[in-house]
Amino acid sequence: MWLILGVIAIIATCINLYMYGTGKDYKLAMAMGLSFTALTLVADYSMVSDWVKVEDWSALLDVVPTMETALWVLTIISILLNITPILLELKNKK
């Protein structure tokens, strides 16, 4: 599930940037991009929770350390890309 939500978050972010580039209202796409990023994180946390419940320690040891770094980096990139149009608008107003 987290993979599907992550792909939707990427698509929504691309739509956000495209709509800003074409001069259309991009705020709904921005909200969708950030929302699906949050849903991706929750789905991933749920997957890890399931591993803990079934005591799948090998999966936790193999996946979680790398996944933590990737999730931090990808979440920061998602936030920056989704707020870029707002930052550019603020810059252009000055």
Phi, psi and omega in degrees: 000321182297328180293317179296314179296323178295318178295319178297320178298319179294317179297316180297323178293318177297320178296319177304308181293322178296314182295323176296317180298328180269359177085014180268168179290119187254357190295324177295317179296324177296315179297320178295317179300314179290323180294315179290333173296315178297318179295325176298316179296319180293319178296321179293318177298321178297320178297316178296321177299319177297321178297321179294318181299322180267005178057046177271076187293328180294320177296318179297316181292326182280320192262316191299316181301317178288320182297322180301312180297315180298318180294320176299311183296312182294325178292318178297317178298317180299314179298313181297316180294323182286332179265357179305314179301322179294317179296321178293322177296318177297319180295319181289335179288335182282000000 
